[in-house]
Amino acid sequence: MTSFQSSDWIDMQYESRLIGKEILCTFTPDRALAAPVFCFSGMAPFEVVSGGTVTKELGSYTEIQLPDLAADTPYELTIRYAKGFHPANRAWLPLGPFLRVAGEAIPLPKPPSGCRPQPLPDLGPFPGLPLVPQPQSWVPSGGTLSLDGIRCTHPALEAVAALAERKDWHFQGDIETDIALADFAEDAYEIEITQQGITIRAADYGGVFYAGITLLTLLQQGPLPCGTLKDAPRFGWRGQHLDTARHYYAPETLCELLDLMALLKMNRFHWHFADDEAFRLEIDSFPELWQKTAFCGEGHLLPGLFSGALTSGGSYSKDTARAIIAHAKALNIEVMPEIEVPAHAIALTHVFPDLRDPDDTGTETSVQGYRGNVMNPALESTWEVLETIMAEVGALFPFGHVHLGCDELPEGTWMGSPLARDLMAREGLETTDDLLGWTIARLAAKTTAHGFRPCAWEEAAKGNNGGIGNGALLFSWTGQGPGLAAARAGYDVVMSPAQHVYLDMAHTDDPDDWGANWAAYVSLADTIAWEPVPEPELAARIKGVQGTFWSEFTTEDAQIWPMLMPRMLGVSAKAWQTADITTEALTQLAHVYQSGLGPQVWSQQADQP
């Protein structure tokens, strides 16, 4: 599939390629190597078909003992993903590969990584206003208003001007803009453009801000068309999630993502900085948690999970978090942190092994291949850690929402723990799901007591106690079904179905594409091919739409942009628009944004061959 030459100083050839469900790795050193160990990571646990022996594994990170390698003689190793995982594309080749020889790490050439943006069909110009999302209504009056920019005296317009300056776009100028208060819904606005000037009507900061975003976008196309534009969002929650636990993104990248969200009128950033692989927020209560897990690789507590890198990572100080929160607030975006418990906690349980019952005989394994990645709710130490972390993290984020996680608990968890079984007997619990529901409900009650609204993934509705309760907001991710069931049970729900808005999914089934495929291959068309509220009687319970991006496949920041765009256009449209948008229209608008009207990050590509 692909062939890579090593750097000259390595003096070694290395190739990895997909052959059906197997991966063939070929090593050709220019000198004899005694007992080398092949170290790498991937998307799930591996097993050897032929050519070596697995000596260490943690999740997808794997070390394979090879025999002595002769000089200038190719040696072949065949591996495959365990438990039925089928590699979809080149993203599933070994990541961050290196050989360890006599205690020395010798990096091997990395495969060209990152998504290559798919070409969009040319369907001609878009007939309406070049905006994503599309406004509720536009009534042209004829003529245009030529201007060099508008005068920004309102804080929201000043924030738009600052965004324009970061993008090197023109926005500020001499044209006076009248701003009138109006009895509009939250974030709604009206713009009247005449040949004499511009009038904005809105009830709040968000409405004025989004009016400014609309004007900024239109200004990049030339003179403004005269007429009246009326607009309001369908949903109050228009979100984008980013996993910064699997890959550490520079703060500047997070701010650039927030700018992109603002341009698409999205208003909720779900910051996922804690998972199995790391806890990246520099909290004061347990500094060893981030100090020991922020970096992974050779010589660190955790190896190069997913990236396979010799060393990678980083952490966010509280001052950095405050700066990101302030940047978001100016863009009318609230930031929700996620602490991710009780599963997805390998980082926590490695730093604090006393969060698990020492007599637990269970062998449950997570889908990522981790054993022992769940805290035990029967231990008081678990509650001391959880409540302390939740309280400190929640206090840092003014939004007042704390996402507790609660997803992907391995089947059979806690059933081998005597302490957990005793707890279940006392509380009338019978299954793993029952104990999960009891655990997340208790943590949610503590969250509410601290003044924060608890949030969680869809699994939090499970259990014979009715689930998390406590006014929690749930996120439906495996599909719409669990979200609809939770809404029927009285929960507020944000729809984030993987088949439509998981932007880490590969765009296509091309083996030269990049990304996951467990849920679907998600094209631009797929992002709008669904209805967030298929049962009208549940409309009051379905609070919004959120795009999601997991970072198992990300080794460099720039790799996210061609994965997010153009598909974030579809997420934006579903979150804001009441009326449907056609695939043809969305494709036409994607061309407009690609040509320079929209985010400049569109054209960024990483590690292209």
Backbone hydrogen bonds, N-H to C=O, Kabsch-Sander energy under -0.5 kcal/mol:
donor,donor_aa,acceptor,acceptor_aa,energy
4,F,14,Y,-0.7
6,S,12,M,-0.6
10,I,7,S,-1.4
11,D,7,S,-1.3
13,Q,28,T,-2.3
14,Y,4,F,-1.0
15,E,26,T,-1.9
17,R,24,L,-1.7
19,I,22,E,-3.1
22,E,19,I,-2.0
23,I,79,I,-3.1
24,L,17,R,-2.5
25,C,23,I,-0.6
25,C,77,L,-3.3
26,T,15,E,-2.9
27,F,75,Y,-2.7
28,T,13,Q,-2.6
30,D,11,D,-1.5
33,L,69,L,-2.4
35,A,33,L,-0.6
37,V,100,R,-1.9
38,F,36,P,-0.5
38,F,64,I,-3.0
39,C,37,V,-0.6
39,C,98,F,-3.1
40,F,62,T,-1.9
41,S,95,L,-1.8
47,E,80,R,-2.5
49,V,78,T,-2.8
50,S,78,T,-1.8
53,T,65,Q,-1.6
55,T,63,E,-2.8
56,K,63,E,-1.3
58,L,61,Y,-2.1
59,G,369,G,-1.0
61,Y,58,L,-1.8
62,T,40,F,-2.7
63,E,56,K,-2.6
64,I,38,F,-2.6
65,Q,53,T,-3.2
66,L,36,P,-2.6
69,L,33,L,-2.7
72,D,29,P,-3.9
73,T,70,A,-1.3
75,Y,27,F,-2.3
77,L,25,C,-2.9
78,T,50,S,-2.8
79,I,23,I,-2.5
79,I,77,L,-0.5
80,R,47,E,-2.3
81,Y,21,K,-0.6
82,A,45,P,-2.7
85,F,82,A,-1.6
90,R,511,P,-1.5
90,R,513,D,-0.6
92,W,89,N,-2.1
93,L,90,R,-1.5
95,L,41,S,-2.9
98,F,39,C,-2.2
99,L,106,I,-2.6
100,R,37,V,-2.6
101,V,99,L,-0.6
101,V,104,E,-3.0
104,E,101,V,-2.2
106,I,99,L,-3.7
106,I,104,E,-0.6
108,L,97,P,-2.5
115,C,559,Q,-0.5
123,L,121,P,-0.9
131,L,129,L,-2.3
136,Q,230,K,-0.6
137,S,230,K,-2.2
139,V,228,T,-2.5
141,S,226,C,-2.0
142,G,226,C,-0.9
145,L,224,L,-2.9
146,S,144,T,-0.6
150,I,171,F,-2.9
151,R,175,I,-3.2
153,T,151,R,-0.8
158,E,154,H,-2.4
159,A,155,P,-1.9
160,V,156,A,-1.7
161,A,157,L,-2.4
162,A,158,E,-2.1
163,L,159,A,-2.0
164,A,160,V,-2.6
165,E,161,A,-2.2
166,R,162,A,-1.9
167,K,163,L,-1.6
168,D,164,A,-0.6
168,D,165,E,-0.8
169,W,164,A,-2.9
173,G,150,I,-1.8
175,I,149,G,-1.6
178,D,176,E,-0.5
178,D,198,I,-2.3
180,A,178,D,-0.5
180,A,200,I,-3.1
182,A,202,A,-1.2
184,F,182,A,-2.1
188,A,185,A,-2.0
189,Y,231,D,-2.5
190,E,201,R,-2.1
191,I,229,L,-2.7
192,E,199,T,-2.7
193,I,191,I,-0.5
193,I,227,G,-3.0
194,T,192,E,-0.5
194,T,197,G,-2.7
197,G,194,T,-0.6
198,I,176,E,-0.9
199,T,192,E,-2.3
200,I,178,D,-3.5
201,R,190,E,-2.7
202,A,180,A,-2.0
203,A,188,A,-0.6
208,V,204,D,-1.9
209,F,205,Y,-2.8
210,Y,206,G,-2.8
211,A,207,G,-1.9
212,G,208,V,-2.2
213,I,209,F,-2.3
214,T,210,Y,-2.3
215,L,211,A,-2.3
216,L,212,G,-2.9
217,T,213,I,-2.4
218,L,214,T,-2.5
219,L,215,L,-2.7
220,Q,216,L,-0.9
220,Q,217,T,-0.6
221,Q,218,L,-1.9
222,G,219,L,-1.2
224,L,145,L,-2.3
226,C,143,G,-2.3
227,G,193,I,-1.8
228,T,139,V,-2.2
229,L,191,I,-2.9
230,K,137,S,-2.1
231,D,189,Y,-2.4
234,R,576,W,-2.0
235,F,575,A,-1.4
236,G,543,K,-0.6
237,W,543,K,-1.8
238,R,236,G,-0.7
239,G,545,V,-2.4
240,Q,268,R,-2.3
241,H,547,G,-2.4
242,L,270,H,-2.2
243,D,549,F,-1.9
244,T,242,L,-0.9
244,T,272,H,-2.2
245,A,272,H,-0.8
249,Y,247,H,-0.6
253,T,250,A,-1.1
254,L,250,A,-1.6
255,C,251,P,-2.2
256,E,252,E,-2.0
257,L,253,T,-2.3
258,L,254,L,-2.2
259,D,255,C,-2.1
260,L,256,E,-2.1
261,M,257,L,-2.6
262,A,258,L,-2.4
263,L,259,D,-2.2
264,L,260,L,-1.1
264,L,261,M,-0.6
265,K,262,A,-1.8
266,M,261,M,-2.7
267,N,238,R,-1.8
268,R,238,R,-1.5
269,F,334,E,-2.9
270,H,240,Q,-2.1
270,H,268,R,-0.6
271,W,269,F,-0.9
271,W,336,M,-2.7
272,H,242,L,-2.3
272,H,270,H,-0.9
273,F,271,W,-1.1
273,F,338,E,-0.6
275,D,278,A,-2.4
278,A,275,D,-0.5
280,R,273,F,-2.3
282,E,280,R,-0.5
282,E,316,Y,-2.7
283,I,281,L,-2.1
289,L,286,F,-1.7
290,W,286,F,-0.7
291,Q,287,P,-2.4
292,K,288,E,-1.9
293,T,289,L,-0.7
294,A,290,W,-2.1
296,C,312,S,-2.4
297,G,302,L,-2.5
298,E,310,L,-2.2
300,H,297,G,-2.1
301,L,292,K,-0.5
305,L,303,P,-2.4
307,S,305,L,-2.6
308,G,304,G,-2.1
312,S,296,C,-1.7
314,G,294,A,-1.7
316,Y,280,R,-3.9
317,S,315,S,-0.5
321,A,317,S,-2.5
322,R,318,K,-2.7
323,A,319,D,-2.2
324,I,320,T,-2.3
325,I,321,A,-2.7
326,A,322,R,-2.6
327,H,323,A,-2.4
328,A,324,I,-2.4
329,K,325,I,-2.6
330,A,326,A,-2.0
331,L,327,H,-0.8
331,L,328,A,-0.9
332,N,329,K,-1.9
333,I,328,A,-2.5
334,E,267,N,-2.3
336,M,269,F,-2.8
336,M,334,E,-0.5
338,E,271,W,-1.5
339,I,403,H,-2.3
340,E,403,H,-0.6
341,V,404,L,-2.6
345,A,373,N,-2.3
347,A,276,D,-0.5
349,T,345,A,-3.0
350,H,346,I,-2.1
351,V,347,A,-1.7
352,F,348,L,-3.3
355,L,352,F,-1.7
356,R,353,P,-1.4
360,D,357,D,-1.9
361,T,416,G,-2.3
366,S,370,Y,-3.0
369,G,366,S,-2.1
372,G,364,E,-0.7
375,M,342,P,-2.1
376,N,355,L,-2.9
379,L,376,N,-1.4
382,T,379,L,-0.7
383,W,379,L,-1.0
384,E,380,E,-2.2
385,V,381,S,-2.2
386,L,382,T,-2.8
387,E,383,W,-2.4
388,T,384,E,-1.5
389,I,385,V,-2.5
390,M,386,L,-2.8
391,A,387,E,-2.5
392,E,388,T,-2.3
393,V,389,I,-2.8
394,G,390,M,-2.6
395,A,391,A,-1.8
396,L,392,E,-0.8
396,L,393,V,-1.0
397,F,393,V,-0.8
397,F,394,G,-0.8
400,G,397,F,-1.6
402,V,453,R,-2.3
403,H,337,P,-2.8
404,L,402,V,-0.5
404,L,455,C,-3.3
406,C,341,V,-1.8
406,C,404,L,-0.7
413,T,410,P,-1.8
415,M,412,G,-1.7
417,S,414,W,-1.6
421,R,417,S,-2.5
422,D,418,P,-2.2
423,L,419,L,-2.0
424,M,420,A,-2.5
425,A,421,R,-2.2
426,R,422,D,-2.1
427,E,423,L,-2.0
428,G,424,M,-0.9
429,L,424,M,-2.6
435,L,431,T,-2.1
436,L,432,T,-2.5
437,G,433,D,-2.8
438,W,434,D,-2.3
439,T,435,L,-2.6
440,I,436,L,-2.8
441,A,437,G,-2.0
442,R,438,W,-2.0
443,L,439,T,-2.2
444,A,440,I,-2.4
445,A,441,A,-2.2
446,K,442,R,-1.7
447,T,443,L,-2.3
448,T,444,A,-2.7
449,A,445,A,-2.1
450,H,446,K,-1.2
451,G,448,T,-1.8
452,F,447,T,-2.1
453,R,400,G,-3.4
455,C,402,V,-2.1
456,A,473,L,-2.0
457,W,405,G,-2.8
458,E,475,F,-1.7
460,A,457,W,-2.1
461,A,458,E,-1.9
462,K,459,E,-2.0
466,G,463,G,-1.7
468,I,460,A,-2.1
472,A,469,G,-1.6
473,L,454,P,-1.8
474,L,472,A,-0.5
474,L,492,D,-2.6
475,F,456,A,-1.9
476,S,474,L,-0.5
476,S,494,V,-2.2
477,W,475,F,-0.6
484,L,480,Q,-2.6
485,A,481,G,-2.5
486,A,482,P,-2.3
487,A,483,G,-2.4
488,R,484,L,-2.4
489,A,485,A,-1.4
490,G,487,A,-1.5
491,Y,486,A,-2.6
492,D,472,A,-0.9
493,V,541,R,-2.9
494,V,474,L,-2.8
495,M,544,G,-2.8
496,S,476,S,-2.3
496,S,494,V,-0.5
498,A,477,W,-2.6
500,H,497,P,-2.0
501,V,497,P,-2.7
502,Y,498,A,-1.0
503,L,501,V,-1.0
503,L,548,T,-2.7
505,M,502,Y,-1.4
506,A,516,A,-3.4
513,D,510,D,-2.5
516,A,504,D,-2.4
522,V,506,A,-1.9
522,V,520,A,-0.6
523,S,521,Y,-0.7
527,T,523,S,-1.1
527,T,524,L,-0.6
528,I,525,A,-1.3
529,A,525,A,-0.6
529,A,526,D,-0.6
530,W,528,I,-1.5
538,L,535,E,-2.8
539,A,536,P,-1.9
541,R,538,L,-1.5
542,I,538,L,-1.4
543,K,493,V,-2.9
543,K,541,R,-0.9
544,G,493,V,-0.8
545,V,237,W,-1.9
546,Q,495,M,-2.1
547,G,239,G,-2.4
548,T,501,V,-2.4
554,T,551,S,-1.2
555,T,553,F,-0.6
559,Q,556,E,-1.6
560,I,557,D,-2.1
561,W,558,A,-0.7
563,M,560,I,-0.7
564,L,560,I,-2.8
565,M,561,W,-3.1
568,M,564,L,-2.4
569,L,566,P,-2.0
570,G,566,P,-0.6
570,G,567,R,-0.6
571,V,567,R,-1.6
572,S,568,M,-2.7
573,A,569,L,-2.3
574,K,570,G,-2.4
575,A,571,V,-2.0
576,W,572,S,-2.0
577,Q,573,A,-2.0
586,L,582,T,-2.5
587,T,583,T,-2.5
588,Q,584,E,-2.4
589,L,585,A,-2.5
590,A,586,L,-2.2
591,H,587,T,-1.8
592,V,588,Q,-1.5
593,Y,589,L,-2.5
594,Q,590,A,-2.8
595,S,591,H,-1.9
596,G,593,Y,-1.4
597,L,592,V,-1.5
598,G,593,Y,-0.8
602,W,599,P,-1.6
603,S,600,Q,-0.9
604,Q,601,V,-1.8
